């Protein structure tokens, strides 16, 4: 066994032990999807400081071996763990270390232009752009009861599965389980799993469903995240791979996962007017959330943040705006993870719009074969825009601590 493989396996062992420790204390998990699950149960770590020492030692080994990808991956976990321990690194430093991209954001004029495009599409469908927009859009898409959602999502996944598999060139098998839960958390739906086992949870308390959204969720969660991670697992089972064989939402692959999942309808169903509208609207709304992410972390008064949100999106209720600000400033995990959504969707919308067909085909195929970082996305499409910013900055990763 080579030194790189030993280092990668030691990283995976440390992450699984840390994950077991966090789950035991009812904290958010560290591992989101395990692509090479161990045969036996994992012994939890003894504590966060033990994990911190282990990660620092692993990072020293990566530096000594000159292994930059593994060094950067460890640095993402170090940065997140230090945030859990109370460190509050500057936002751009923290996002660069964890998500692997900049967090300087996009020009206000760019976001405004996206908003005007979304507004025009909404109005073309005969709907107003005001406090009634969200309700009107949901009504036009035919609402579903949460109890009906699992069957609708399964049906949509079956409808699109062949097209997606052809697009990404994957024959990886997976077993899907859909659960309906009632949890007081921010998410409406969440996918995780290990190997070929994929679990989609629908949070009755947060999720709202329409027939169009069922299609959107099927593409995003099942044929995006589910098939993608099952494809990684299929490759891991067939032979060795050079990357850490698990995903974590605070690590550098998340920009790829969330970006492609959100934009997937542009590649699979480009002629579906309602689905593409949902993507265009999501693109705008995520960039507005990114503005709030930057504002609240820069110390902007809450009243100014709220006024900005209301000017940009008149149909957001107070509770939603409050949640956006809290999640992006107070929660160490969401302060990192939620940046993957605007950074990812902006890049993949540009890919669908600007790249030639061969570049798109090659990149989508590669995206289902390795959990690519923003740096690797940039290498695959050098002509694409910077990720997480409009500035001409290096796309890579940087650790907030040595």
C-alpha positions in Angstrom: 0.0 0.0 0.0 1.4 3.4 -1.0 1.9 6.3 1.4 -0.9 8.3 -0.3 -3.4 5.4 0.1 -2.4 5.0 3.7 -2.9 8.7 4.3 -6.2 8.8 2.6 -7.4 5.8 4.6 -6.2 7.4 7.8 -8.2 10.5 6.9 -11.3 8.5 6.3 -10.9 6.6 9.6 -10.6 9.9 11.4 -13.6 11.4 9.7 -15.8 8.3 10.4 -14.8 8.3 14.1 -15.5 12.1 14.3 -18.8 11.5 12.5 -19.8 8.8 15.0 -18.9 11.1 17.9 -21.1 13.9 16.6 -24.0 11.7 15.9 -23.8 10.2 19.4 -24.2 13.7 20.8 -27.1 14.5 18.5 -25.0 17.1 16.5 -25.0 17.4 12.7 -23.1 14.6 11.1 -19.6 15.1 9.5 -20.0 12.6 6.8 -22.9 13.2 4.4 -22.4 10.2 2.0 -19.9 7.4 2.5 -18.9 6.0 -0.8 -16.9 3.1 0.7 -18.7 2.2 3.9 -16.7 -0.1 6.3 -17.9 -3.6 7.0 -17.9 -3.1 10.8 -19.2 -0.5 13.2 -17.1 2.6 13.7 -15.8 3.5 17.2 -16.6 7.1 18.0 -13.8 9.5 18.6 -13.3 10.5 22.3 -13.8 14.2 21.6 -13.4 17.2 19.3 -9.9 18.1 20.6 -8.7 14.6 19.9 -10.0 14.8 16.4 -8.4 18.3 16.0 -5.0 16.9 17.0 -5.4 13.9 14.6 -6.4 16.2 11.7 -3.4 18.5 12.3 -1.1 15.5 12.3 -2.6 14.2 9.1 -2.2 17.6 7.5 1.4 17.6 8.4 1.8 14.2 6.7 0.1 15.5 3.6 2.4 18.6 3.5 5.5 16.4 4.0 4.3 14.2 1.1 3.5 17.2 -1.1 0.0 16.0 -1.5 -1.9 19.3 -2.1 -5.4 17.8 -2.7 -5.4 15.8 0.5 -3.8 18.7 2.4 -6.7 21.0 1.2 -9.3 18.4 2.1 -8.0 18.0 5.6 -7.8 21.8 5.9 -11.5 22.0 5.2 -12.2 19.7 8.2 -9.8 21.6 10.4 -11.4 24.9 9.6 -14.9 23.6 10.3 -13.9 21.9 13.5 -12.2 25.0 14.7 -15.4 26.9 14.0 -17.3 24.3 16.1 -14.7 25.0 18.8 -15.5 28.7 18.8 -13.0 30.2 16.2 -14.6 32.8 13.9 -12.4 33.1 10.9 -13.1 35.9 8.4 -15.8 34.8 6.0 -13.7 34.7 2.8 -11.0 32.8 4.6 -13.4 30.3 6.1 -15.3 29.7 2.8 -12.0 29.4 0.8 -10.8 26.8 3.3 -14.0 24.8 3.4 -15.8 25.3 0.1 -12.7 25.9 -1.9 -13.8 29.2 -3.5 -13.9 32.9 -2.9 -16.7 34.5 -0.9 -16.4 38.1 -2.2 -19.7 37.8 -4.1 -21.2 39.3 -7.2 -21.7 42.9 -8.3 -25.1 44.4 -7.3 -25.8 45.2 -10.9 -25.4 41.6 -11.9 -27.8 40.4 -9.2 -30.2 43.2 -10.3 -30.1 42.0 -13.9 -30.9 38.4 -12.9 -33.8 39.7 -10.8 -35.2 41.6 -13.8 -34.9 38.5 -16.0 -36.7 36.4 -13.3 -39.4 39.1 -12.9 -40.0 39.2 -16.6 -40.4 35.4 -16.8 -42.9 35.5 -13.9 -44.9 38.3 -15.5 -44.9 36.6 -18.8 -46.9 33.8 -17.1 -49.4 36.4 -16.0 -48.2 36.7 -12.4 -47.3 39.8 -10.4 -43.9 40.4 -8.8 -45.0 41.3 -5.3 -45.9 39.6 -2.0 -48.2 37.2 -3.9 -45.6 35.8 -6.3 -44.6 32.7 -4.4 -48.2 31.7 -3.7 -49.3 32.4 -7.3 -46.4 30.3 -8.7 -47.2 27.4 -6.4 -50.9 27.5 -7.4 -49.9 27.5 -11.1 -47.8 24.5 -10.6 -50.6 22.5 -8.9 -49.9 22.0 -5.2 -49.3 18.5 -3.7 -49.9 17.3 -0.2 -46.7 16.3 1.5 -48.1 12.7 1.7 -48.4 12.7 -2.1 -44.9 13.9 -2.6 -42.9 10.6 -2.4 -44.9 9.0 -5.1 -44.7 12.1 -7.3 -41.0 12.3 -6.8 -40.5 8.6 -7.6 -42.5 8.9 -10.7 -40.5 12.0 -11.9 -37.2 10.2 -11.1 -38.3 7.2 -13.2 -39.3 9.6 -16.1 -36.0 11.3 -16.2 -33.6 8.6 -15.1 -32.8 7.3 -18.6 -32.0 10.8 -19.9 -29.8 11.6 -16.9 -27.9 8.3 -17.1 -27.2 8.9 -20.8 -26.1 12.5 -20.1 -23.6 11.5 -17.4 -22.8 8.0 -18.7 -23.5 6.2 -15.4 -25.0 2.7 -14.9 -24.4 2.7 -11.2 -27.2 1.0 -9.2 -28.8 2.5 -6.2 -31.6 1.7 -3.8 -33.8 4.7 -2.8 -35.8 5.1 0.4 -38.0 8.1 0.9 -39.0 9.2 4.5 -41.4 11.9 5.6 -40.3 13.5 8.8 -41.4 16.5 11.0 -38.3 18.3 12.3 -37.7 21.9 13.5 -34.7 22.5 11.2 -34.1 24.7 8.2 -34.2 22.1 5.5 -37.2 20.9 3.6 -35.5 17.8 2.1 -32.2 16.1 2.5 -30.4 13.2 0.9 -27.7 11.1 2.4 -26.6 7.5 2.4 -23.7 5.0 1.9 -22.7 2.8 -1.0 -25.7 2.1 -3.1 -28.2 3.0 -0.3 -29.7 6.4 -0.8 -32.1 8.0 1.7 -34.3 11.1 0.9 -36.0 12.7 3.8 -38.9 15.1 3.3 -39.4 17.5 6.2 -43.2 18.1 6.4 -42.7 21.2 8.5 -40.6 23.0 5.9 -41.3 21.5 2.5 -44.0 22.7 0.1 -44.6 20.7 -3.0 -46.1 21.2 -6.4 -46.1 18.9 -9.4 -43.3 21.0 -10.9 -41.3 21.0 -7.7 -41.6 17.2 -7.5 -39.8 17.0 -10.9 -37.3 19.6 -9.7 -36.6 17.6 -6.5 -36.3 14.3 -8.4 -33.7 15.8 -10.6 -31.9 17.6 -7.7 -31.9 15.0 -5.0 -32.4 11.6 -6.6 -30.8 11.9 -10.0 -28.4 14.7 -8.9 -27.1 13.8 -5.4 -28.3 10.2 -5.3 -27.1 8.9 -8.6 -24.0 11.0 -8.4 -22.9 9.7 -5.0 -24.0 6.1 -6.0 -21.8 6.5 -9.1 -18.8 7.5 -6.9 -19.6 4.4 -4.7 -19.8 2.2 -7.8 -16.3 3.3 -8.9 -14.9 2.8 -5.4 -16.2 -0.7 -5.3 -14.6 -1.5 -8.7 -11.1 -0.3 -7.8 -9.0 2.3 -6.0 -9.6 6.0 -6.4 -7.2 8.9 -5.4 -9.8 11.0 -3.5 -11.3 10.8 -0.1 -14.2 8.4 -0.5 -16.9 10.4 1.3 -18.6 13.7 1.0 -19.1 16.4 3.7 -21.2 19.4 3.1 -18.5 21.6 4.6 -15.9 20.4 2.1 -14.8 21.4 -1.3 -16.9 19.1 -3.4 -20.1 20.7 -2.3 -20.0 23.5 -4.9 -20.1 20.9 -7.6 -22.9 18.8 -5.9 -25.2 21.7 -5.1 -24.5 23.7 -8.3 -25.1 20.8 -10.7 -28.1 19.5 -8.8 -29.8 23.0 -8.9 -29.0 23.5 -12.6 -29.7 20.0 -13.8 -33.0 20.8 -15.5 -31.1 23.2 -17.9 -29.2 20.1 -19.2 -32.0 17.5 -19.0 -35.3 19.4 -19.7 -34.2 22.7 -21.4 -37.6 23.0 -23.1 -39.7 22.7 -19.9 -40.7 26.3 -19.3 -41.8 25.9 -15.7 -38.8 23.8 -14.7 -36.3 26.3 -16.3 -38.2 29.2 -14.6 -37.6 27.5 -11.3 -33.9 27.3 -12.0 -33.7 31.0 -13.2 -35.6 32.1 -10.1 -33.4 29.9 -7.8 -30.3 31.5 -9.4 -31.5 35.0 -8.5 -32.7 34.0 -5.0 -29.5 32.3 -4.2 -27.5 35.3 -5.2 -29.7 37.5 -3.0 -29.1 35.1 -0.2 -25.4 35.5 -0.9 -25.7 39.2 -0.5 -27.3 38.7 2.9 -24.6 36.2 3.8 -22.0 38.9 3.1 -23.9 41.7 4.8 -24.6 40.0 8.1 -21.0 38.7 8.4 -19.7 42.1 7.7 -21.5 43.5 10.6 -24.3 45.3 8.7 -27.2 46.2 11.0 -30.0 43.7 10.9 -32.6 46.3 9.9 -30.5 47.1 6.8 -30.2 43.5 5.9 -33.9 43.0 6.2 -34.7 46.1 4.1 -32.3 44.8 1.4 -34.0 41.4 1.4 -37.4 43.0 1.1 -36.3 45.2 -1.8 -34.9 42.3 -3.7 -37.6 39.7 -3.0 -40.9 41.1 -1.9 -42.5 37.7 -1.4 -40.1 36.5 1.3 -41.8 36.4 4.7 -40.2 37.7 7.8 -39.5 34.2 9.1 -37.6 33.2 6.0 -35.4 36.4 6.1 -34.7 35.8 9.8 -33.7 32.3 9.1 -31.4 33.3 6.2 -29.5 35.7 8.5 -29.3 33.4 11.4 -28.1 30.4 9.4 -25.4 32.3 7.6 -23.9 34.0 10.6 -24.4 31.9 13.7 -24.3 28.3 12.6 -20.7 27.2 11.9 -21.8 24.5 9.4 -24.3 26.7 7.5 -21.9 29.7 7.4 -19.8 27.5 5.2 -22.2 25.1 3.5 -24.9 27.6 2.3 -22.3 29.4 0.2 -22.1 26.4 -2.1 -25.6 27.1 -3.4 -25.0 30.5 -5.0 -21.4 29.7 -6.0 -22.5 26.4 -7.6 -25.6 27.5 -9.4 -24.0 30.6 -10.8 -21.2 28.5 -12.4 -23.4 25.8 -13.8 -26.0 28.2 -15.2 -23.0 29.8 -17.0 -21.9 26.3 -18.2 -25.3 25.6 -19.7 -25.4 29.0 -21.3 -21.9 29.6 -22.6 -20.0 26.3 -23.0 -19.9 24.3 -26.2 -21.6 20.9 -26.3 -18.5 18.9 -26.0 -17.3 20.8 -22.9 -20.6 20.3 -21.3 -20.7 16.5 -22.1 -17.1 16.0 -20.9 -17.7 17.9 -17.7 -21.0 16.3 -16.7 -19.5 12.8 -17.3 -16.5 13.7 -15.2 -18.7 15.2 -12.4 -20.3 11.7 -11.9 -16.8 10.1 -11.6 -15.1 12.2 -9.0 -16.2 14.8 -6.4 -14.5 17.7 -8.1 -13.4 20.8 -6.3 -13.9 24.4 -7.6 -10.2 24.3 -8.7 -10.9 21.1 -10.7 -14.0 22.6 -12.2 -12.0 25.6 -13.3 -9.4 23.3 -14.9 -12.1 21.4 -16.7 -13.6 24.7 -18.1 -10.9 27.4 -17.9 -13.1 29.8 -19.9 -15.8 29.7 -17.3 -16.4 32.4 -14.7 -14.6 32.5 -11.3 -16.5 30.6 -8.7 -18.1 32.5 -5.8 -17.0 35.9 -7.0 -16.9 38.2 -10.0 -13.3 39.2 -9.2 -10.3 37.6 -11.0 -9.0 35.6 -8.0 -7.3 32.3 -7.8 -9.8 29.4 -7.5 -8.4 27.0 -5.0 -8.3 26.6 -1.3 -6.6 28.2 1.6 -6.5 27.2 5.3 -7.2 29.7 8.1 -4.6 28.0 10.2 -1.3 26.3 9.7 
